[in-house]
Amino acid sequence: IVSTEVESSNMSLVLSTDHEMMTFALNSQHMNMRYVSVFMFMVALKQASS
């Protein structure tokens, strides 16, 4: 139960960071590469938590 709560907390942090990264990616015109990297990271987290 504790680990689930921690993972949930981390996911919220990742989502918040993801928004910042996407904003930066748009500004730096590297959206595709950065979005794929973030997306793969998110998928890996979801797979690890399930």
Residue frames as a rotation matrix with the C-alpha (Angstrom) as fourth column:
ILE 1
0.578 0.816 0.000 0.00
0.816 -0.578 0.000 0.00
0.000 0.000 -1.000 0.00
VAL 2
0.426 -0.492 -0.759 2.81
0.166 -0.783 0.600 2.38
-0.889 -0.382 -0.252 0.88
SER 3
-0.626 -0.733 0.264 4.62
0.369 0.020 0.929 1.73
-0.687 0.680 0.258 -2.39
THR 4
-0.129 0.677 0.724 1.39
0.982 -0.012 0.186 2.38
0.135 0.735 -0.664 -4.32
GLU 5
0.785 0.424 -0.452 0.97
0.529 -0.839 0.131 5.72
-0.324 -0.342 -0.882 -2.56
VAL 6
0.006 -0.882 -0.472 4.56
0.065 -0.470 0.880 6.64
-0.998 -0.036 0.054 -3.30
GLU 7
-0.665 -0.227 0.712 4.18
0.667 0.249 0.702 5.66
-0.337 0.942 -0.014 -6.95
SER 8
0.349 0.877 0.332 1.01
0.932 -0.362 -0.023 7.72
0.099 0.317 -0.943 -7.16
SER 9
0.685 -0.178 -0.706 2.82
0.205 -0.883 0.422 10.69
-0.699 -0.434 -0.569 -5.68
ASN 10
-0.411 -0.912 0.009 5.73
0.174 -0.069 0.982 10.21
-0.895 0.405 0.187 -8.07
MET 11
-0.322 0.374 0.870 3.33
0.943 0.206 0.260 9.96
-0.082 0.904 -0.419 -11.03
SER 12
0.770 0.612 -0.180 1.84
0.611 -0.789 -0.070 13.33
-0.185 -0.056 -0.981 -10.08
LEU 13
0.310 -0.759 -0.572 5.34
-0.079 -0.620 0.781 14.79
-0.947 -0.197 -0.252 -9.94
VAL 14
-0.603 -0.526 0.599 6.20
0.491 0.347 0.799 13.22
-0.629 0.776 0.049 -13.30
LEU 15
0.167 0.760 0.628 3.03
0.986 -0.135 -0.098 14.62
0.010 0.635 -0.772 -14.86
SER 16
0.833 0.081 -0.547 3.89
0.219 -0.957 0.190 18.07
-0.508 -0.278 -0.815 -13.54
THR 17
-0.139 -0.974 -0.181 7.45
-0.095 -0.168 0.981 17.74
-0.986 0.154 -0.069 -14.86
ASP 18
-0.358 0.085 0.930 6.08
0.827 0.490 0.274 16.40
-0.433 0.867 -0.246 -18.14
HIS 19
0.715 0.689 0.123 4.10
0.681 -0.644 -0.349 19.61
-0.161 0.333 -0.929 -18.66
GLU 20
0.591 -0.586 -0.554 7.20
-0.258 -0.788 0.558 21.72
-0.764 -0.187 -0.617 -18.09
MET 21
-0.434 -0.788 0.438 9.22
0.153 0.414 0.897 19.53
-0.888 0.456 -0.059 -20.45
MET 22
0.028 0.530 0.847 6.55
0.965 0.205 -0.160 19.75
-0.259 0.823 -0.506 -23.14
THR 23
0.909 0.286 -0.303 6.48
0.247 -0.955 -0.162 23.54
-0.336 0.072 -0.939 -22.81
PHE 24
0.163 -0.944 -0.288 10.27
-0.385 -0.330 0.862 23.66
-0.908 -0.030 -0.417 -23.07
ALA 25
-0.393 -0.290 0.873 10.17
0.544 0.692 0.475 21.20
-0.741 0.662 -0.114 -25.98
LEU 26
0.564 0.672 0.480 7.75
0.805 -0.315 -0.503 23.40
-0.187 0.670 -0.718 -27.89
ASN 27
0.868 -0.250 -0.428 9.94
-0.189 -0.965 0.181 26.43
-0.459 -0.076 -0.885 -27.26
SER 28
-0.065 -0.998 0.014 13.11
-0.491 0.044 0.870 24.60
-0.869 0.050 -0.493 -28.30
GLN 29
0.383 0.334 -0.861 11.52
-0.923 0.095 -0.374 22.98
-0.044 0.938 0.344 -31.38
HIS 30
-0.752 -0.559 -0.350 12.56
-0.556 0.823 -0.120 19.48
0.354 0.104 -0.929 -30.28
MET 31
-0.017 0.858 0.513 9.00
-0.986 0.071 -0.152 18.42
-0.167 -0.508 0.845 -29.45
ASN 32
0.619 0.374 -0.691 9.01
-0.583 0.808 -0.086 15.08
0.525 0.457 0.718 -31.26
MET 33
-0.186 -0.797 -0.574 12.23
-0.006 0.586 -0.811 13.70
0.982 -0.147 -0.114 -29.76
ARG 34
-0.864 -0.163 0.477 11.44
-0.433 -0.243 -0.868 14.97
0.257 -0.956 0.139 -26.28
TYR 35
0.071 0.967 0.245 7.82
-0.998 0.069 0.015 13.88
-0.003 -0.246 0.969 -26.37
VAL 36
0.497 0.053 -0.866 8.80
-0.317 0.940 -0.124 10.36
0.808 0.336 0.484 -27.41
SER 37
-0.573 -0.786 -0.234 11.37
0.004 0.283 -0.959 10.22
0.820 -0.550 -0.159 -24.61
VAL 38
-0.702 0.387 0.598 8.83
-0.711 -0.332 -0.619 11.37
-0.041 -0.860 0.508 -22.02
PHE 39
0.328 0.905 -0.271 6.15
-0.915 0.376 0.147 9.09
0.235 0.199 0.951 -23.42
MET 40
0.179 -0.353 -0.918 8.41
-0.092 0.923 -0.373 6.04
0.980 0.151 0.132 -23.26
PHE 41
-0.850 -0.503 0.156 9.37
-0.149 -0.055 -0.987 7.00
0.505 -0.863 -0.028 -19.69
MET 42
-0.331 0.827 0.455 5.71
-0.939 -0.239 -0.249 7.27
-0.097 -0.509 0.855 -18.71
VAL 43
0.510 0.497 -0.702 4.93
-0.628 0.773 0.091 3.88
0.587 0.395 0.707 -20.31
ALA 44
-0.297 -0.722 -0.625 7.85
0.047 0.643 -0.764 2.31
0.954 -0.256 -0.157 -18.45
LEU 45
-0.858 0.026 0.513 6.57
-0.496 -0.301 -0.814 3.72
0.133 -0.953 0.271 -15.15
LYS 46
0.113 0.990 0.086 3.06
-0.994 0.112 0.019 2.43
0.009 -0.087 0.996 -15.78
GLN 47
0.420 -0.016 -0.907 4.37
-0.312 0.936 -0.161 -1.02
0.852 0.350 0.389 -16.67
ALA 48
-0.625 -0.752 -0.209 6.60
-0.014 0.279 -0.960 -1.07
0.780 -0.598 -0.185 -13.59
SER 49
-0.749 0.369 0.551 3.73
-0.660 -0.347 -0.666 -0.14
-0.054 -0.862 0.503 -11.27
SER 50
0.308 0.937 -0.167 1.31
-0.948 0.317 0.028 -2.73
0.079 0.149 0.986 -12.67
